[in-house]
């Protein structure tokens, strides 16, 4: 079902390739240019169905006492369900007014049936309520809960909730569930026209700003409730008004899931506005944190990709090179995670250029390392080593020791793949020394084990054996049972190649005992947790 299709160019890419599929496209005019279209002109409801729809809002008594007036009214409504619903809501709110009187009023107005019934309903509202109704035209997806309506109109949350419920009874909005209300699509253009006619642009922009600010605070609260008790975020949360707090993480997660389409639309609209970029950036940052806190980075990745694209749009528009670099790095990470190494490489190189323009050492260092990782993923060992070397030079200049150790290890890996075993061994030993100075014993043991692998590839099995034994000892000191077992198995393989199968069996047996011990400990811990 393609509802509200504008033209054939918009609808054609959405048509499925399966010739057995049926597509129903609703449009204001014919969709010329698409083959096999069977046009069907939709008119209004027949009089009997229209009167039944009217009766559902007014009750049967007023219709029964004057059936001819009811027929005249639905005729004035053109049989359009939207107009009939508004007429029924108007009558339901005025039990003393006759059906014939409403039909007469509609005849005195200009315009199509829907416009006339809408104008009548809008004019009948108190001024504050009419203002809330008009401002629904700028709510994301035309949806609003009490918080959104309150922020748009500048009234209390309770007043907004009551007004939205009244709108639902009048047929002006429909309930979307979980406290949300939606303005019907056929009314949004009419609401927008009234907004442009009655409200000054500065007032409308202020309403947008209030809505974005309220949404940011709700998202911050949504994320903060996932933090541990006593954390700074929870202390800050306790200072918010009760209406902006979520009782439990589960309540916050349900709110986030139900509001997700509207929140994403809100971010897109804020960026498209172009005049509220500071609020737009805060909104996107808060939305990214909330989605990640409740769903994890993997589950949120499809939404995060679009949100980082929005950040990039704002950064490019405003010339914010630091934020541009951050957005490109985030996009590159998502591309790399989903196997799009060439796309990731392009993002990372652009991030490096943006980081240089911003004079941001963190962004440039991270980008250079990520460019190297992309070339490594593509099997271009020469370029990977070159970019890792650039990143390492920057880390050495800033004395960032943990990053230095990691980059030495990455250089050792690509030199190993390239078959340059002398350079690979030098880098792995530098990585091992770096991890040892940092007190990272597992890292030190792993780097030594990789050095042993390189020595074996280089045809130096005796040296490999000694290095591997040293790695086993460091893994034992680190109390990393799995790593120790893996290294025992590597020792066994090396001893087999050196022609000592008896010693190899001893090391394999030792590895089996280590793994069995770890399994037993895990089972005991699991049993205790269940008890």
C-alpha positions as CSV (number, residue, x, y, z in Angstrom):
1,X,0.0,0.0,0.0
2,X,1.5,3.3,-1.1
3,X,-0.5,6.0,0.5
4,X,-0.2,9.6,-0.6
5,X,1.9,8.9,-3.7
6,X,2.9,12.2,-5.3
7,X,3.9,11.0,-8.8
8,X,5.1,8.1,-10.8
9,X,8.8,9.0,-10.2
10,X,8.3,8.6,-6.4
11,X,6.2,5.4,-6.6
12,X,8.1,3.5,-9.3
13,X,11.3,2.6,-7.2
14,X,9.0,1.1,-4.5
15,X,7.2,-1.3,-6.8
16,X,8.3,-5.0,-6.2
17,X,9.8,-7.0,-8.9
18,X,7.4,-9.9,-8.3
19,X,4.8,-9.7,-11.1
20,X,2.3,-11.6,-8.8
21,X,2.4,-8.8,-6.2
22,X,-0.5,-6.3,-6.0
23,X,0.3,-2.7,-5.3
24,X,-2.4,-0.3,-4.2
25,X,-1.3,3.3,-4.7
26,X,-3.4,6.2,-3.4
27,X,-2.9,9.5,-5.2
28,X,-4.7,12.8,-5.8
29,X,-4.3,12.3,-9.6
30,X,-3.5,9.6,-12.1
31,X,-0.1,8.0,-11.9
32,X,0.9,8.2,-15.6
33,X,4.1,6.6,-16.7
34,X,3.7,3.3,-14.7
35,X,2.7,0.3,-16.8
36,X,-0.3,-1.9,-15.9
37,X,-2.0,0.7,-13.9
38,X,-5.7,0.2,-13.3
39,X,-7.1,3.6,-12.3
40,X,-10.0,3.7,-9.9
41,X,-11.6,7.0,-8.8
42,X,-12.7,7.0,-5.2
43,X,-15.7,9.1,-4.3
44,X,-17.3,9.6,-0.9
45,X,-19.3,7.2,1.1
46,X,-22.8,6.3,0.0
47,X,-25.5,8.2,2.1
48,X,-26.4,5.2,4.2
49,X,-22.8,4.5,5.2
50,X,-22.1,8.2,5.8
51,X,-25.2,8.5,8.1
52,X,-24.0,5.4,10.0
53,X,-20.6,7.0,10.5
54,X,-22.3,10.3,11.7
55,X,-24.5,8.3,14.1
56,X,-21.5,6.7,15.7
57,X,-20.5,10.2,17.0
58,X,-23.9,11.8,17.7
59,X,-26.0,8.9,18.8
60,X,-29.1,7.7,17.0
61,X,-31.8,10.0,18.5
62,X,-30.7,13.2,16.7
63,X,-30.5,11.4,13.4
64,X,-33.8,9.5,13.8
65,X,-35.8,12.7,14.6
66,X,-34.7,14.4,11.4
67,X,-33.4,11.9,8.9
68,X,-33.7,14.4,6.0
69,X,-31.4,16.9,7.8
70,X,-28.9,14.0,8.3
71,X,-29.0,13.3,4.6
72,X,-28.5,17.0,3.8
73,X,-25.5,17.1,6.2
74,X,-23.7,14.2,4.8
75,X,-24.3,15.6,1.3
76,X,-22.7,18.9,2.4
77,X,-19.8,16.8,3.6
78,X,-19.5,15.2,0.2
79,X,-19.6,11.8,1.8
80,X,-16.0,12.3,2.8
81,X,-15.3,10.2,5.9
82,X,-12.9,12.9,7.3
83,X,-15.6,15.6,6.9
84,X,-18.3,13.4,8.4
85,X,-16.2,12.6,11.4
86,X,-15.5,16.3,12.1
87,X,-19.2,17.1,11.7
88,X,-20.1,14.3,14.1
89,X,-17.5,15.5,16.6
90,X,-18.9,19.1,16.4
91,X,-22.4,17.9,17.0
92,X,-21.4,15.6,19.9
93,X,-19.9,18.6,21.7
94,X,-23.1,20.6,21.2
95,X,-26.1,18.5,22.2
96,X,-28.4,21.5,21.9
97,X,-27.6,22.2,18.2
98,X,-29.7,20.4,15.6
99,X,-28.3,18.5,12.6
100,X,-30.2,20.9,10.3
101,X,-28.5,23.9,11.9
102,X,-25.0,22.4,11.2
103,X,-26.0,21.7,7.6
104,X,-27.1,25.3,7.2
105,X,-23.8,26.6,8.7
106,X,-21.7,24.5,6.3
107,X,-23.7,25.8,3.3
108,X,-22.7,29.3,4.3
109,X,-19.0,28.6,4.2
110,X,-16.7,28.6,1.1
111,X,-14.4,25.8,0.1
112,X,-14.5,22.0,-0.3
113,X,-16.4,19.9,2.2
114,X,-13.4,19.0,4.3
115,X,-12.1,22.5,4.5
116,X,-15.5,23.8,5.5
117,X,-16.0,21.3,8.3
118,X,-12.4,21.8,9.5
119,X,-12.8,25.6,9.7
120,X,-16.0,25.2,11.6
121,X,-14.4,22.9,14.1
122,X,-11.3,25.1,14.5
123,X,-13.3,28.3,15.0
124,X,-15.4,26.6,17.7
125,X,-12.3,25.8,19.8
126,X,-11.1,28.1,22.7
127,X,-8.1,30.1,21.6
128,X,-5.5,28.1,23.6
129,X,-6.9,24.8,22.3
130,X,-7.0,26.1,18.7
131,X,-3.3,27.1,19.1
132,X,-2.3,23.6,20.3
133,X,-4.2,22.1,17.3
134,X,-2.4,24.3,14.8
135,X,1.0,23.5,16.2
136,X,0.4,19.8,15.6
137,X,1.3,20.7,12.0
138,X,5.0,21.0,13.1
139,X,5.0,18.0,15.4
140,X,7.2,15.1,14.0
141,X,5.0,12.8,11.8
142,X,2.0,14.9,13.0
143,X,2.2,13.0,16.3
144,X,2.2,14.5,19.8
145,X,2.0,13.3,23.3
146,X,1.3,15.6,26.3
147,X,4.9,16.6,26.5
148,X,5.2,17.5,22.9
149,X,2.0,19.5,22.9
150,X,2.9,21.2,26.1
151,X,6.3,22.3,24.7
152,X,4.8,23.5,21.4
153,X,2.0,25.5,23.0
154,X,3.9,26.6,26.1
155,X,1.3,25.2,28.5
156,X,1.3,22.7,31.3
157,X,1.6,19.0,30.6
158,X,-1.8,18.3,32.3
159,X,-3.5,21.0,30.2
160,X,-2.0,19.6,27.0
161,X,-3.1,16.0,27.9
162,X,-6.7,17.1,28.5
163,X,-6.8,19.1,25.3
164,X,-5.5,16.2,23.2
165,X,-8.1,13.9,24.7
166,X,-10.8,16.5,23.8
167,X,-9.4,16.6,20.2
168,X,-9.8,12.8,20.0
169,X,-13.4,13.1,21.0
170,X,-14.0,15.8,18.4
171,X,-12.4,13.7,15.6
172,X,-9.6,16.2,15.2
173,X,-6.9,13.6,16.1
174,X,-6.7,9.9,16.5
175,X,-5.2,7.9,19.3
176,X,-1.9,6.3,18.3
177,X,-1.4,4.4,21.5
178,X,0.9,4.9,24.6
179,X,-0.3,8.4,25.2
180,X,0.3,9.6,21.6
181,X,-2.2,11.3,19.3
182,X,-1.9,11.7,15.6
183,X,-3.3,14.4,13.3
184,X,-4.9,12.7,10.3
185,X,-2.9,13.3,7.2
186,X,-5.8,15.0,5.4
187,X,-5.9,17.6,8.1
188,X,-2.2,18.4,8.2
189,X,-2.2,20.8,5.2
190,X,-5.2,22.6,6.6
191,X,-3.5,22.9,10.0
192,X,-0.4,24.2,8.3
193,X,-2.4,26.8,6.3
194,X,-4.0,28.1,9.5
195,X,-0.6,28.2,11.3
196,X,0.9,30.3,8.5
197,X,-2.2,32.6,8.6
198,X,-2.6,33.1,12.3
199,X,0.9,32.7,13.9
200,X,4.0,34.8,13.4
201,X,7.1,32.9,12.1
202,X,9.0,33.9,15.2
203,X,6.4,32.3,17.5
204,X,6.4,29.1,15.4
205,X,10.2,28.9,15.6
206,X,10.1,29.4,19.3
207,X,7.6,26.6,19.6
208,X,10.0,24.3,17.6
209,X,12.9,25.3,19.9
210,X,10.8,24.5,23.0
211,X,9.8,21.1,21.5
212,X,13.4,20.2,20.7
213,X,14.6,21.3,24.2
214,X,11.9,19.2,25.9
215,X,12.8,16.2,23.7
216,X,16.5,16.6,24.6
217,X,15.6,16.6,28.3
218,X,13.4,13.5,28.0
219,X,16.2,11.6,26.1
220,X,18.8,12.6,28.7
221,X,16.4,11.3,31.4
222,X,15.8,8.1,29.3
223,X,19.5,7.4,29.2
224,X,20.3,8.5,32.8
225,X,17.9,6.0,34.3
226,X,20.1,3.2,32.9
227,X,23.1,4.4,34.9
228,X,24.0,2.9,38.4
229,X,22.5,4.3,41.5
230,X,24.6,7.1,42.9
231,X,26.2,8.0,39.6
232,X,26.4,11.6,38.5
233,X,23.8,11.0,35.8
234,X,21.3,9.5,38.4
235,X,21.9,12.4,40.8
236,X,21.2,14.9,37.9
237,X,18.1,12.9,37.0
238,X,16.8,13.2,40.6
239,X,16.8,17.0,40.2
240,X,14.5,17.0,37.1
241,X,10.7,17.6,37.4
242,X,8.7,14.4,38.1
243,X,7.1,14.7,34.7
244,X,10.5,14.4,33.0
245,X,11.6,11.3,34.9
246,X,11.2,7.6,34.2
247,X,10.5,5.4,37.2
248,X,12.5,2.4,35.9
249,X,14.8,1.5,32.9
250,X,12.0,-0.7,31.6
251,X,9.6,2.3,31.4
252,X,12.3,4.4,29.7
253,X,12.9,1.6,27.2
254,X,9.2,1.2,26.4
255,X,8.9,5.0,25.9
256,X,12.0,5.0,23.6
257,X,10.7,2.1,21.5
258,X,7.2,3.6,21.1
259,X,8.5,7.1,20.3
260,X,11.4,6.0,18.1
261,X,9.8,6.9,14.7
262,X,8.8,10.3,15.9
263,X,12.2,10.9,17.5
264,X,14.1,10.1,14.3
265,X,11.7,12.3,12.3
266,X,12.3,15.1,14.9
267,X,16.0,14.8,14.3
268,X,15.6,15.0,10.5
269,X,13.2,18.0,10.8
270,X,15.6,19.8,13.2
271,X,18.5,19.5,10.7
272,X,16.4,20.4,7.7
273,X,15.2,23.6,9.5
274,X,18.7,25.0,9.4
275,X,18.2,27.6,12.0
276,X,18.3,25.5,15.2
277,X,21.5,23.6,14.6
278,X,22.7,23.8,18.2
279,X,19.5,22.2,19.4
280,X,19.6,19.7,16.5
281,X,23.1,18.6,17.5
282,X,22.1,18.2,21.1
283,X,19.1,16.3,20.1
284,X,21.0,13.9,17.9
285,X,23.7,13.3,20.5
286,X,21.1,12.6,23.2
287,X,19.2,10.2,20.9
288,X,22.4,8.3,19.9
289,X,23.2,7.9,23.6
290,X,19.7,6.7,24.6
291,X,19.5,4.2,21.7
292,X,22.9,2.8,22.5
293,X,22.2,2.6,26.2
294,X,18.9,0.7,25.8
295,X,19.6,-1.4,22.7
296,X,23.3,-1.6,22.4
297,X,25.4,-0.3,19.4
298,X,24.7,-3.4,17.2
299,X,20.9,-3.2,17.5
300,X,20.9,0.6,17.1
301,X,23.3,0.6,14.1
302,X,20.7,1.2,11.4
303,X,19.4,4.3,13.2
304,X,22.8,5.4,14.2
305,X,24.0,5.5,10.6
306,X,21.2,7.9,9.6
307,X,21.8,10.1,12.7
308,X,25.6,10.4,12.1
309,X,24.7,11.4,8.5
310,X,22.6,14.2,10.0
311,X,25.4,15.3,12.2
312,X,27.7,15.4,9.1
313,X,25.2,17.6,7.3
314,X,25.1,20.1,10.1
315,X,28.9,20.0,10.5
316,X,29.5,20.6,6.8
317,X,26.9,23.4,6.7
318,X,28.4,25.2,9.7
319,X,32.1,24.5,8.9
320,X,32.5,22.5,12.2
321,X,35.6,20.4,11.2
322,X,35.9,18.6,14.5
323,X,32.3,17.4,14.5
324,X,32.7,16.6,10.8
325,X,35.6,14.4,11.6
326,X,33.7,12.7,14.5
327,X,30.7,12.0,12.3
328,X,32.9,10.6,9.5
329,X,34.7,8.3,11.9
330,X,31.4,7.0,13.3
331,X,30.1,6.4,9.8
332,X,33.3,4.7,8.8
333,X,33.1,2.4,11.8
334,X,29.5,1.4,10.9
335,X,30.6,0.8,7.3
336,X,33.6,-1.3,8.4
337,X,31.4,-3.3,10.8
338,X,29.1,-4.3,8.0
339,X,31.8,-5.3,5.6
340,X,31.9,-2.2,3.4
341,X,35.6,-1.7,3.6
342,X,36.0,0.6,0.6
343,X,33.2,2.9,1.9
344,X,34.8,2.9,5.3
345,X,38.2,3.8,3.8
346,X,36.7,6.8,2.0
347,X,35.1,8.0,5.2
348,X,38.2,7.6,7.3
349,X,40.3,9.5,4.8
350,X,37.8,12.4,4.8
351,X,37.8,12.2,8.6
352,X,41.6,12.6,8.5
353,X,41.4,15.6,6.3
354,X,38.7,17.2,8.6
355,X,40.7,16.4,11.7
356,X,43.8,18.1,10.2
357,X,41.6,21.2,9.4
358,X,40.4,21.2,13.0
359,X,43.9,20.6,14.4
360,X,42.5,17.7,16.4
361,X,45.3,15.2,17.2
362,X,42.8,12.6,18.5
363,X,40.7,12.7,15.3
364,X,43.7,12.5,13.0
365,X,45.4,9.7,15.0
366,X,42.2,7.7,15.1
367,X,41.6,8.3,11.4
368,X,45.1,7.3,10.4
369,X,44.8,4.0,12.3
370,X,41.4,3.4,10.8
371,X,42.7,4.0,7.3
372,X,45.4,1.5,8.0
373,X,42.8,-1.0,9.3
374,X,40.7,-0.6,6.1
375,X,43.8,-1.2,3.9
376,X,44.5,-4.3,6.0
377,X,41.0,-5.5,5.5
378,X,41.4,-5.0,1.8
379,X,44.7,-7.0,1.8
380,X,46.9,-4.0,0.9
381,X,49.7,-4.6,3.5
382,X,52.0,-1.9,2.2
383,X,49.5,0.9,2.5
384,X,48.2,-0.5,5.8
385,X,51.8,-0.5,7.2
386,X,52.4,3.1,5.9
387,X,49.2,4.5,7.7
388,X,49.9,2.5,10.9
389,X,53.4,4.0,10.8
390,X,52.0,7.5,10.5
391,X,49.6,6.9,13.4
392,X,52.5,5.5,15.5
393,X,54.7,8.5,14.9
394,X,51.9,10.8,16.2
395,X,51.4,8.6,19.3
396,X,55.1,8.6,20.0
397,X,55.2,12.3,19.7
398,X,52.5,12.6,22.3
399,X,53.8,9.8,24.5
400,X,50.5,7.8,24.4
401,X,51.9,4.5,25.5
402,X,48.8,2.3,25.3
403,X,48.2,3.4,21.8
404,X,51.8,2.9,20.9
405,X,51.7,-0.7,22.1
406,X,48.5,-1.4,20.1
407,X,50.0,0.2,16.9
408,X,53.2,-1.8,17.2
409,X,51.0,-4.9,17.4
410,X,49.1,-3.9,14.3
411,X,52.3,-3.1,12.4
412,X,53.6,-6.6,13.5
413,X,50.5,-8.2,12.1
414,X,50.6,-6.5,8.6
415,X,54.3,-7.2,8.3
416,X,53.7,-10.8,9.1
417,X,51.0,-11.0,6.4
418,X,53.4,-9.3,4.0
419,X,56.1,-11.9,4.8
420,X,58.6,-9.3,6.1
421,X,59.4,-11.4,9.2
422,X,62.3,-9.3,10.4
423,X,60.3,-6.1,10.7
424,X,57.3,-8.1,12.0
425,X,59.4,-9.6,14.8
426,X,60.8,-6.2,15.7
427,X,57.3,-4.7,16.0
428,X,55.9,-7.6,18.0
429,X,58.8,-7.3,20.5
430,X,58.2,-3.6,20.7
431,X,54.5,-4.3,21.4
432,X,55.4,-6.8,24.1
433,X,57.7,-4.3,25.8
434,X,55.0,-1.7,25.6
435,X,52.4,-3.9,27.2
436,X,54.8,-5.0,29.9
437,X,55.6,-1.4,30.8
438,X,51.8,-0.7,31.0
439,X,51.4,-3.7,33.4
440,X,49.1,-5.4,30.8
441,X,50.3,-9.0,31.4
442,X,47.8,-10.7,29.0
443,X,48.8,-8.2,26.2
444,X,52.5,-8.9,26.9
445,X,51.9,-12.7,26.7
446,X,49.9,-12.4,23.4
447,X,52.5,-10.2,21.8
448,X,55.2,-12.7,22.7
449,X,53.1,-15.5,21.3
450,X,52.8,-13.6,18.0
451,X,56.6,-13.1,18.0
452,X,57.0,-16.8,18.4
453,X,54.7,-17.4,15.5
454,X,56.8,-15.1,13.3
455,X,60.0,-16.9,14.4
456,X,58.4,-20.2,13.4
457,X,57.4,-18.7,10.0
458,X,61.0,-17.5,9.5
459,X,62.3,-21.0,10.0
460,X,63.7,-20.5,13.5
461,X,61.8,-23.2,15.5
462,X,64.2,-23.3,18.5
463,X,63.9,-19.5,19.1
464,X,60.1,-19.8,18.6
465,X,60.0,-22.5,21.3
466,X,61.8,-20.4,23.8
467,X,59.7,-17.3,23.1
468,X,56.5,-19.4,23.3
469,X,57.6,-20.8,26.7
470,X,58.2,-17.3,27.9
471,X,54.7,-16.3,26.7
472,X,53.2,-19.3,28.6
473,X,54.9,-18.1,31.8
474,X,53.5,-14.6,31.4
475,X,50.0,-16.0,30.7
476,X,50.3,-18.0,33.9
477,X,51.3,-14.9,35.8
478,X,48.3,-13.0,34.3
479,X,46.0,-15.9,35.4
480,X,44.6,-16.0,31.9
481,X,43.7,-19.7,31.7
482,X,42.4,-19.7,28.1
483,X,45.4,-17.9,26.8
484,X,47.7,-20.2,28.7
485,X,46.0,-23.3,27.2
486,X,46.2,-21.8,23.7
487,X,49.9,-21.2,24.1
488,X,50.4,-24.8,25.5
489,X,48.8,-26.1,22.3
490,X,51.1,-23.9,20.2
491,X,54.1,-25.2,22.1
492,X,52.9,-28.8,21.4
493,X,52.7,-28.0,17.6
494,X,56.2,-26.6,17.6
495,X,57.6,-29.6,19.5
496,X,55.9,-31.9,17.0
497,X,57.7,-30.1,14.2
498,X,61.0,-30.3,16.1
499,X,60.6,-34.1,16.4
500,X,59.7,-34.4,20.1
501,X,56.1,-35.9,20.1
502,X,56.4,-37.0,23.8
503,X,56.9,-33.5,25.0
504,X,54.1,-32.3,22.6
505,X,51.7,-34.8,24.3
506,X,52.6,-33.5,27.7
507,X,51.8,-29.9,26.7
508,X,48.5,-30.9,25.0
509,X,47.5,-32.8,28.2
510,X,48.4,-29.6,30.2
511,X,46.2,-27.5,27.9
512,X,43.3,-30.0,28.3
513,X,43.6,-29.8,32.1
514,X,43.6,-26.0,32.0
515,X,40.4,-25.9,29.9
516,X,38.7,-28.6,32.0
517,X,39.5,-26.6,35.2
518,X,38.0,-23.5,33.6
519,X,34.9,-25.3,32.6
520,X,34.4,-26.7,36.1
521,X,34.9,-23.3,37.7
522,X,32.3,-21.9,35.2
523,X,29.8,-24.6,36.1
524,X,30.3,-23.9,39.8
525,X,29.8,-20.2,39.3
526,X,26.7,-20.7,37.2
527,X,25.2,-23.0,39.8
528,X,25.8,-20.5,42.6
529,X,24.2,-17.8,40.5
530,X,21.1,-19.9,40.0
531,X,20.9,-20.7,43.7
